[in-house]
């Protein structure tokens, strides 16, 4: 089952090829991701027929790296690859006018590879590696326009927020490995007692960071400073999803106490982020807040003990949210910005894209028979069936209502007649690629609901219990009420005195930033200093590599000189033989000495007296020694 | 515990010598400092003789009292005493004179720890101890060449030491123990241990001045005091080579290690002699020659586990090398540092000239001198261990060696003499002692072998 590595390897190769070739970046990235998608689909096919497989890769001693193909991981792998493919198609158009494309596409490919590794990992060590790679890639991508201060700032902020939350992941993983004595995920999920509670809460912390749950949601809105395809990928299938995916995978570990905590975090987030979205003045930031809100809903489902509902909502959301973002990106090109005021009426200019946007939005609200209807239904049913129904159900319904409200508000603004001369329309370069990407995502967003039945059967996870009709009724009511409110009532009146508060992006604005942001930033600052040190180390290692390369060049020249010297020496020997009879015997010795001294001069070339040259030569020979020994020991 | 300490008395005596020499220097009694150091070393040597034939370990196997470490003491302690005498002639009357004696003793402790190491941590400790002490010794003259040389030595030493410690963490991680002996009898070496092994080769190779870790050697020898160069060329080097022997004694022979060591041997011998050919400074010439001589030691290490000659040959060559190399340095101390200083020496000072010729011929490996017996045994060990090609390369290099040392010998008898100041009596004593050792070790060994053959 070595096919397991293929979904990871293809994008990785694409990234390497892009960095090496520095041209044809878009095509290479597309090919890599498409191959990855094909490999994932093949994997899903194999898994669907009942095989599940684990591949052991040689890693650390006694800690092999595992990749697992089981229904859940294979399915998630397909989702990642599919969304990434659409986003990359779209990027071809969106990034048409940008410079630095190799960097963009290489990092995107690396991002996909890391995400595939995270999804397919059967081993905590691999999860950690992939998790870190994802963090790094998101940093690089959010900061793609690093010349702009707000982008650089946003990238650092995202990195620091998620990194400090990652501390939870590290401790959780080491706790689990210590308790179970192995790094295999499946085996560590059997631990119980206090260890499980501690590990679960720590994992929750890491997930709150990555999935932007209150109070760590701030970075997500600011991350909008990056290119729009990046936002689409981050929000739907990769960075933010990584948290939820991890949570779904460790669901068997979670004890009732942890479940309650997860449900509450999700519930509070879904309402708070919904309020933020309602007050946002920028389309992309609105969508970002909406992402946090939707992931809150997923956490509610996990907290209710029905990870299947969370997974379904994750799938639907992946298609819907990436579609929404891609459409928003096209609007951005049309008007040169994403502020809602600037986008007023853009729907009439680009009707097809607006139509796609509206369909996806309705799907997210949960209008039947679109995909979001089924998944949201499952989430609400899960909340109703949970032991903590009194907490979770109202929060889930409030989240649904708010979803309807802010999306209706956005749709109204986008369709609203603009006032004369207010905004200028621009032509959009690469619109065809972009439209293709949008619709490639909107269509599944519409029809994905049809696949939920087979997916439930495939995964064999327990469903949300028997609240079908009630849940549907409640869900539809909340969605409809939300849509009506959002369309008819201006946000400022809806929120009343809370409006400026929500508009500032942090519900308990200054307070949270003060109480949690500051210590987090203090830790993060420490981390940053550590990172700087690491960076310096990496830099010096790089320089070391450079010296080694130079050393190799020298050795090559030295070898050439030796060859030359050998030739000359044999000439000299011939010469000696000829003159040997004519001269005295000591003359012969001195001639020999002189010819060997020629070699000695060559040897002196190596002894340049520069210590970095010396060290480089030492390093080269050390490396050769290492290779000889390694190959010797491998051949035995 | 009491038994362990009793077995370590020689090392402790050297340490006490170092400390008391330092205290005497603090009290501004440099002569007393020298005397105390000499006394400590002498006592330590005497105490060691008692131990000959012991084969045991102390501190739970982490330090070995075996043939290697005992002979290391019997060779290195007298060698240090000779170095002290050379140093006393050279640094007498300078400020901080006593620190030189103290540091020499400390570096010797490090070399002894290296030679008996049964645990990786002792390798690190010994390496650091010798390195730190000798960094300071090289910088002692406090002028530009010495500072530059010490700086290079320091940078090179720190990098090599860091690499060694870094690699040993892999070893520890994979083998789960810092004991060298724990690898014995394992079927295949874990991959991570190989990182450790290479790191050990780097660390010890730097101290033993093997090519390509030798770059600091010529500068340090030339820049530092001559007596320190003589010391560096013998004591830490033999310590490191013995430590390498301790490590490779316990390795499974299929590890590929011997092949790598053989490669380093070829590099060291050939490069060392080739580079020595073009030097005009005798100290640099001897520096390169000492690099080449280190390569010869490796012949014995390659044969470890395959030939019963291996261990005796290494010990024997160490003794011979210590005598002849110290002797050569003593003559340089008396005569001068450039080739021109040697012009006509054979006629001006016949005895010193003859001594130098004997030292150099012994370094080449001409019978019946000590160097011959040592190299003969090393070649035999290598051939015995199926490394015939290596022995052939070594013998070819001996031809090269003859050309190198002839560059000193020929002008001694063919050129016009240059005037020299009279050398210190201590230097003559060192020359004489080394000469006696060189000749008698060679003759005695041959006598012994002839008898054992008969």
Interface residues (C-beta under 8 A of the other chain):
Chain A: X61 X589 X592 X593 X596 X597 X599 X600 X601 X602 X603 X604 X606 X607 X609 X611 X614 X615 X617 X618 X620 X621 X622 X625 X626 X628 X629 X630 X631 X632 X633 X634 X636
Chain B: X152 X155 X156 X159 X160 X163 X173 X174 X188 X189 X190 X191 X192 X194 X195 X197 X198 X201 X202 X206 X211 X212 X213 X215 X216 X218 X219 X254 X255 X256 X257 X259 X260 X263 X264 X267 X271 X274 X275 X276 X277 X278 X400 X403 X406 X407
